[in-house]
Amino acid sequence: MDPLCVLIADDHPVFRNGMRALIASLPEMEVAGEATTGNEVVTLAASLHPDVILMDLKMPGISGIEATRQILDASPHIRILVVTMFEDDESVFAALRAGARGYILKGSNPNEIVRAIGAVGNGEAIFSPAIAQRLLEFFASPHPAALPLPELSDREREILILIVQGHTNPEIAAQLVLSLKTVRNHVSNIFSKLQVADRAHAILRAREAGLGHDKT
């Protein structure tokens, strides 16, 4: 059986070096390559076609979540294992919605990481114990419907709704009692997270997600 080809995507060299050494020590796995930004991992995934990608969520350029979406849109056979320090519900569910097959924390011991890579490579879904417990609690208890565009913060979603309604940045600043600079920063973050270039495309993404209504 051919070894699992693993692409490591993380902007921290110490973590990449550790993962490379760990994988290189195993006959059943090999390192296909390394990426340090979200854009780079998308490019390398298209050229290397790894079996598994170890995906950090916070990297320069596009986020690991957006990179996951783009990779799986083009190559649905690739399996993505999120390896991150973030264990909040928003990050976990955004990663799963994007198509990640596993989610483990960077504090996991090497044996757990190896087991997770192998499981995801074999088509299974796997989670760190802490993440699995959060998922069990989430599905076992009543909870509100998932918010549209979960990658946005509550404030960013609020501002996007006002953009959809046709408000300008000064109008949004006045309505929310924020400085114009703060609003501009939020709008820039919205564009970055939604991977859009302007308000028109942001409005289109919002409408597709069922968010906001035009001003009457």
Stockholm file with secondary structure:
# STOCKHOLM 1.0

chainA/1-216         MDPLCVLIADDHPVFRNGMRALIASLPEMEVAGEATTGNEVVTLAASLHPDVILMDLKMPGISGIEATRQILDASPHIRILVVTMFEDDESVFAALRAGARGYILKGSNPNEIVRAIGAVGNGEAIFSPAIAQRLLEFFASPHPAALPLPELSDREREILILIVQGHTNPEIAAQLVLSLKTVRNHVSNIFSKLQVADRAHAILRAREAGLGHDKT
#=GR chainA/1-216 SS CCCEEEEEECSCHHHHHHHHHHHHTCTTEEEEEEESSHHHHHHHHHHHCCSEEEECSCCSSSCHHHHHHHHHHHCTTCEEEEEESCCCHHHHHHHHHHTCSEEEETTSCHHHHHHHHHHHHTTCCEECHHHHHHHHHHHHSCCCCCCSSTTSCHHHHHHHHHHHTTCCHHHHHHHHTCCHHHHHHHHHHHHHHHTCSSHHHHHHHHHHTTCCCCCC
#=GC SS_cons         CCCEEEEEECSCHHHHHHHHHHHHTCTTEEEEEEESSHHHHHHHHHHHCCSEEEECSCCSSSCHHHHHHHHHHHCTTCEEEEEESCCCHHHHHHHHHHTCSEEEETTSCHHHHHHHHHHHHTTCCEECHHHHHHHHHHHHSCCCCCCSSTTSCHHHHHHHHHHHTTCCHHHHHHHHTCCHHHHHHHHHHHHHHHTCSSHHHHHHHHHHTTCCCCCC
//
